[in-house]
Amino acid sequence: MISSNDFRTGTTIELDGAVWRVIEFLHVKPGKGSAFVRTKIKAVVSGSVVEKTFRAGEMVQQALLEKSKLQHTYMEGDDFVFMDMTSYEETRLTAKQIGESRKYLKEGMEVNVVSWNEKPLEVELPNSVVLEIKETDPGVKGDTASGGTKPAILETGAQVMVPLFISIGEKIRVDTRNDSYLGRETQ
């Protein structure tokens, strides 16, 4: 159990048999009446966002999530198959469960699969990944690092904005949290 006073961004709670993640919270102490906590919570499975108010100090069941490091081995239809490299057990997640993370997911990549009650919920990617540029406009002589940007398609199909001097075949590091270019990857 966790008190509503202890809510922080990212805290996971159980409500009505589902897992919810706190994305915003505000402790309110009105001049008259008792204090309360106004929250914005997101359903981990469906992604729906709801605003909910809790009494200050109200106890709520905390969702205990398990993270396991699994490797993405292959795709079968719309399912992504992950393997535990110690026990060789397979776990399948649908494209909907993975969500936006799938645009950076490539075979052989190790990720954290988050489970609740032994049911996989979502995938946590590393903060940055190294991917190869498959499509982009050609660079022009004189393009510098301080110049503009252009769109580039990566090997996984994701699109990011890169500096003008980047060309096809180069490997770059991309921040998976905000889809931004971090730099070239040197071998």
C-alpha positions in Angstrom: 0.0 0.0 0.0 1.1 3.5 -0.7 -0.2 6.8 0.6 -1.5 9.4 -1.9 1.0 11.8 -0.2 3.8 9.7 -1.5 2.8 9.9 -5.2 5.6 10.8 -7.6 5.7 10.9 -11.4 6.1 7.3 -12.6 4.6 5.7 -9.5 2.5 2.7 -10.4 -0.8 1.9 -8.6 -3.6 -0.6 -8.9 -7.1 0.7 -9.4 -10.1 -1.4 -10.4 -8.0 -4.4 -11.3 -5.7 -2.4 -13.7 -2.2 -0.9 -13.5 -2.0 2.9 -13.7 1.1 5.2 -13.8 1.0 8.6 -12.2 2.1 11.2 -14.9 1.2 14.4 -13.0 0.3 15.1 -9.3 -0.5 18.2 -7.3 -0.9 18.4 -3.5 -3.7 20.9 -2.7 -4.3 22.4 0.7 -7.4 24.6 0.5 -8.0 27.2 3.1 -11.2 25.5 4.1 -11.7 21.7 4.2 -9.2 18.9 4.0 -6.2 18.5 1.8 -6.3 16.4 -1.4 -4.0 15.1 -4.2 -5.1 15.9 -7.8 -3.5 13.4 -10.2 -3.4 12.6 -13.9 -2.9 8.9 -14.3 -2.4 6.8 -17.4 -3.5 3.1 -17.9 -0.4 1.1 -18.7 -2.2 -1.4 -20.9 -4.7 0.8 -22.8 -2.8 4.2 -22.6 -6.0 6.1 -21.6 -5.4 9.1 -19.4 -7.7 10.0 -16.5 -7.8 12.8 -13.9 -8.5 11.5 -10.4 -8.6 13.1 -7.0 -7.5 11.3 -3.8 -7.9 12.4 -0.2 -4.6 13.4 1.3 -3.1 10.3 3.0 -5.5 7.9 1.3 -4.0 4.4 0.9 -3.9 2.9 -2.5 -2.5 -0.5 -3.6 0.9 -0.1 -5.2 1.4 -2.1 -8.4 4.5 -4.2 -8.1 6.0 -4.5 -11.5 8.8 -6.9 -12.5 11.4 -6.0 -15.0 13.3 -8.7 -16.9 16.1 -8.3 -19.4 15.0 -10.0 -22.7 16.4 -10.1 -26.2 14.2 -9.4 -29.2 14.8 -12.4 -31.4 12.2 -12.2 -34.2 8.8 -11.2 -35.4 5.9 -13.6 -36.1 3.0 -11.9 -37.8 2.3 -8.8 -35.6 3.8 -10.4 -32.5 7.3 -9.5 -31.3 9.1 -12.5 -29.7 11.6 -11.9 -26.9 13.8 -14.5 -25.3 15.3 -14.8 -21.8 18.9 -15.5 -22.6 19.4 -17.5 -19.4 16.3 -19.8 -19.3 15.6 -19.6 -23.1 11.9 -18.9 -22.4 10.0 -16.9 -25.0 7.7 -14.0 -24.3 5.4 -12.6 -27.0 4.1 -9.0 -27.1 1.8 -7.4 -29.6 2.6 -4.3 -31.5 -0.1 -2.5 -29.4 1.6 -3.5 -26.1 5.0 -2.2 -27.4 3.5 1.0 -28.7 5.8 3.7 -30.0 8.9 1.8 -28.8 8.7 -0.5 -31.8 10.1 2.1 -34.1 13.5 1.6 -32.5 13.3 -2.1 -31.9 15.6 -4.3 -34.0 16.5 -8.0 -33.8 19.2 -8.8 -31.2 18.4 -5.8 -29.1 18.2 -6.3 -25.3 15.3 -4.5 -23.6 13.5 -4.6 -20.3 10.1 -6.2 -20.5 7.8 -5.0 -17.7 5.4 -7.5 -16.2 2.6 -7.4 -13.7 1.2 -10.6 -12.2 3.4 -12.5 -14.7 1.7 -10.9 -17.6 3.9 -8.7 -19.9 2.7 -5.1 -20.1 5.3 -3.0 -21.9 8.8 -2.7 -23.2 11.4 -0.3 -21.9 14.1 0.6 -24.5 17.5 1.8 -23.6 17.8 5.6 -23.4 19.8 5.6 -26.6 20.3 3.2 -29.5 22.7 3.0 -32.4 21.0 2.6 -35.8 22.1 2.8 -39.5 20.8 5.5 -41.8 18.9 3.8 -44.8 17.5 6.9 -46.5 18.3 10.6 -46.5 19.0 13.4 -48.9 22.6 13.6 -50.0 24.9 16.0 -48.1 26.3 19.0 -50.0 29.8 20.3 -50.0 30.0 23.1 -47.3 27.4 21.6 -45.0 28.6 22.1 -41.4 27.8 20.8 -38.0 26.1 24.1 -37.1 23.9 24.1 -40.2 20.3 22.9 -40.5 18.8 19.5 -40.3 17.1 17.1 -42.7 14.9 14.0 -42.2 16.5 10.5 -42.2 14.9 7.1 -42.2 16.7 4.5 -40.0 17.1 0.8 -40.5 14.0 0.1 -38.2 11.8 2.5 -40.2 12.0 5.4 -37.6 12.4 8.9 -38.9 14.6 11.4 -37.1 16.1 14.8 -37.9 19.8 14.7 -38.5 22.5 17.4 -39.4 23.0 18.0 -43.2 26.4 16.3 -43.2 25.1 12.9 -42.3 24.8 10.4 -45.2 23.3 7.0 -46.1 25.1 4.0 -44.4 26.4 6.0 -41.4 25.5 4.7 -37.9 24.1 7.3 -35.5 23.1 7.4 -31.8 19.4 8.3 -31.3 17.7 9.3 -28.0 14.7 7.0 -27.7 12.9 9.2 -25.2 12.6 12.3 -27.5 13.5 11.0 -31.0 16.6 13.2 -31.2 20.0 12.8 -32.9 22.8 12.5 -30.4 25.8 12.0 -32.7 27.7 9.8 -35.0 28.7 6.4 -33.8 32.4 5.6 -34.3 33.5 2.0 -34.7 
